[in-house]
Each structure stands twice: as structure tokens, then as C-alpha cells.
Amino acid sequence: PSSHYYRQLACLAKDINITLAVNLCEGDTNGTNWNTQAIFDATGHLLTKYRKTHPYKAKCFAKPARVTLVTFNVTGVPFETGIFTCKDILYSTPAKNLYDAGIRHFVYSSAIPLVGNAVKKVWSERYRDSFLMASDSANGDSGVYNNGDKLISSTLNNGSIVLWHVPV
């Protein structure tokens, strides 16, 4: 079933000509479920995926055996972007590890009220000069955070960031 969704998301990214970050439940052949953040480029190619380090519902989702620091590059954008998801924002791994490695731009999604706007604001205050591109399906909110401020929109030197909530 996961491959079907991956194909649909790849086609969506290609049809709209955007880099797409999507949080989904990914199952493997062993019956294990992962909370996964998948990144597709504008050609529909799967750039990378990140399996959440700190699952919110441990009975539903597996935890990777080791912490993996995942980043990706977008053609025409002059920086590397790190990935972490949901409850991960409450821990030093992987976000702090990525920051310590020099990553300053992050995609982030959540689906639980526990990590609402206040948590994203505090995170962006702590990790100054970073951009946290965040979406929250729990309340339909999205935004870009920098130095504790939620920015309405952000323009990059070689592109733009677009966030929106897609109802499931």
C-alpha cells in the first residue's frame, strides 16, 4: 500500500512542479509501521525519507534502532535542509544534532496539540538564525519560524517556501 501513496505523491510533486514534504504512515513488509516524513523533488523523485525518532504512539509506530540525521538539498536553493517530526521537537535528537552539524533550515510537521505554536516559537528562539518550516494537522496551522517569530511568508534568494494544510 505504501508504494501506491508514494507514486501518487511523486506525481503530485511533478504535476505542480514543487518540492513536497509529506508526513505519512509507512508500512513495511514485516508489518512494522513508521511515522515517516518523505521529501519529493519537483520532478517527482523521492529525495529522502526520515523515520521519526520519538514516536508519539509507541504501540502504533516503531522506533528506529539508531538515530539517523536526515537532510536534503533542493535544486536552486543554496542550503541543506534537515528533517524532524512531531514529538522529536521535544528532544535534542535529531534537531540539536542537525543544528550542531551546521544545518539551519528545517522542515517539520506535527499532528498532536502537545507541540503547538508555543513549542515551535520556543524552539526557534533557542536555535537562533534557523528557519523552521512547520505544519500542524492537529489545528491546521502552518508557518515559518525564525528567532522566535512566526513569519507570514518567507522569500529565499533562489525560490520561495509555500506551506499549506491538505485535509485528509
C-alpha positions as CSV (number, residue, x, y, z in Angstrom):
1,P,0.0,0.0,0.0
2,S,2.8,2.5,0.8
3,S,4.2,2.3,-2.8
4,H,0.8,3.4,-4.1
5,Y,0.9,6.5,-2.0
6,Y,4.5,7.2,-2.9
7,R,3.6,7.1,-6.6
8,Q,0.6,9.5,-6.1
9,L,2.8,11.9,-4.1
10,A,5.6,11.8,-6.7
11,C,3.1,12.6,-9.4
12,L,1.6,15.4,-7.4
13,A,5.1,17.0,-6.8
14,K,5.9,16.6,-10.5
15,D,2.5,17.9,-11.8
16,I,2.7,21.0,-9.5
17,N,6.5,21.4,-10.0
18,I,7.2,21.7,-6.3
19,T,9.4,20.1,-3.6
20,L,6.9,18.3,-1.4
21,A,7.4,17.3,2.3
22,V,4.7,14.9,3.4
23,N,4.2,13.2,6.8
24,L,2.7,9.7,6.5
25,C,2.3,6.3,8.0
26,E,4.6,3.9,6.2
27,G,4.3,0.2,6.5
28,D,7.0,-2.3,5.6
29,T,6.9,-6.0,4.6
30,N,7.4,-7.1,8.2
31,G,4.2,-5.4,9.3
32,T,6.0,-2.6,11.0
33,N,4.5,0.9,10.8
34,W,6.7,4.0,10.8
35,N,5.8,7.7,11.2
36,T,7.7,8.9,8.1
37,Q,8.5,12.3,6.6
38,A,9.0,11.9,2.8
39,I,10.5,14.5,0.5
40,F,9.8,14.6,-3.2
41,D,11.6,17.0,-5.6
42,A,9.8,18.9,-8.4
43,T,10.5,16.1,-10.9
44,G,8.7,13.6,-8.6
45,H,11.8,11.9,-7.4
46,L,11.9,10.7,-3.8
47,L,14.8,12.7,-2.4
48,T,14.8,11.1,1.1
49,K,12.7,10.0,3.9
50,Y,13.0,10.3,7.7
51,R,11.5,7.8,10.1
52,K,10.6,9.6,13.3
53,T,13.0,9.0,16.3
54,H,10.4,9.6,19.1
55,P,7.0,8.1,18.2
56,Y,4.1,9.7,19.9
57,K,2.1,6.4,19.9
58,A,4.7,3.8,20.6
59,K,2.1,1.0,20.3
60,C,1.4,2.1,16.7
61,F,4.7,3.1,15.3
62,A,8.2,1.6,15.5
63,K,11.2,3.5,16.7
64,P,14.4,3.2,14.5
65,A,17.2,1.2,16.1
66,R,19.5,4.2,15.8
67,V,19.1,8.0,15.3
68,T,19.6,9.0,11.7
69,L,20.3,12.6,10.8
70,V,18.5,13.2,7.5
71,T,18.9,16.2,5.2
72,F,18.1,17.0,1.6
73,N,19.0,19.6,-1.0
74,V,16.6,21.3,-3.4
75,T,17.8,22.3,-6.9
76,G,18.3,26.1,-6.9
77,V,18.2,26.5,-3.2
78,P,21.5,27.4,-1.7
79,F,21.3,25.4,1.6
80,E,20.8,22.0,3.0
81,T,17.5,21.3,4.9
82,G,17.1,19.0,7.9
83,I,14.1,16.9,8.9
84,F,12.5,16.1,12.2
85,T,8.9,15.3,13.0
86,C,6.2,15.8,15.7
87,K,7.4,14.8,19.2
88,D,11.0,14.9,18.1
89,I,11.0,18.7,18.7
90,L,10.9,18.0,22.5
91,Y,14.2,16.1,22.4
92,S,17.8,17.0,21.5
93,T,17.9,14.3,18.8
94,P,17.8,14.7,15.9
95,A,17.2,18.5,15.8
96,K,20.1,19.7,18.0
97,N,22.4,17.2,16.3
98,L,21.5,18.6,12.9
99,Y,21.9,22.2,14.2
100,D,25.3,21.3,15.7
101,A,26.3,19.9,12.3
102,G,25.6,23.3,10.7
103,I,22.1,22.8,9.4
104,R,20.0,26.0,9.8
105,H,16.8,25.2,7.8
106,F,14.3,22.5,8.8
107,V,11.0,21.0,7.7
108,Y,8.8,19.9,10.5
109,S,5.3,18.5,10.8
110,S,3.2,17.5,13.7
111,A,-0.3,16.2,14.4
112,I,-0.6,16.5,18.2
113,P,-1.7,19.5,20.2
114,L,1.3,18.9,22.5
115,V,3.6,20.7,20.0
116,G,1.6,23.7,19.0
117,N,2.7,27.2,18.1
118,A,4.3,27.9,21.6
119,V,6.7,25.0,21.3
120,K,7.7,26.0,17.7
121,K,8.2,29.5,18.9
122,V,10.5,28.4,21.8
123,W,12.4,26.0,19.5
124,S,13.1,28.8,17.0
125,E,14.2,31.1,19.8
126,R,16.6,28.5,21.1
127,Y,18.1,27.7,17.7
128,R,18.7,31.3,16.5
129,D,19.3,32.0,12.9
130,S,17.4,28.9,11.9
131,F,14.2,28.6,9.9
132,L,11.6,26.1,11.0
133,M,9.1,25.4,8.2
134,A,6.3,23.8,10.1
135,S,2.8,22.4,9.6
136,D,0.4,21.1,12.1
137,S,-2.5,18.9,11.1
138,A,-3.9,18.9,14.7
139,N,-5.1,22.5,14.2
140,G,-4.5,23.2,10.5
141,D,-1.8,25.7,11.3
142,S,1.4,26.2,9.3
143,G,4.2,28.8,9.2
144,V,7.8,29.6,9.1
145,Y,9.5,30.4,12.4
146,N,12.8,32.3,12.9
147,N,14.3,33.6,16.1
148,G,11.0,33.1,18.0
149,D,8.9,34.9,15.4
150,K,6.3,33.3,13.1
151,L,6.8,34.8,9.7
152,I,3.8,35.1,7.4
153,S,5.8,34.3,4.4
154,S,9.5,33.9,3.6
155,T,11.3,34.6,0.3
156,L,14.6,32.9,-0.4
157,N,17.3,34.2,-2.7
158,N,16.6,31.4,-5.2
159,G,13.0,30.4,-4.6
160,S,10.1,30.5,-2.1
161,I,8.6,28.5,0.7
162,V,4.9,27.6,0.4
163,L,3.1,25.8,3.2
164,W,-0.5,24.6,3.2
165,H,-2.7,22.1,5.0
166,V,-4.1,19.3,2.9
167,P,-7.2,17.8,4.6
168,V,-7.1,14.0,4.8
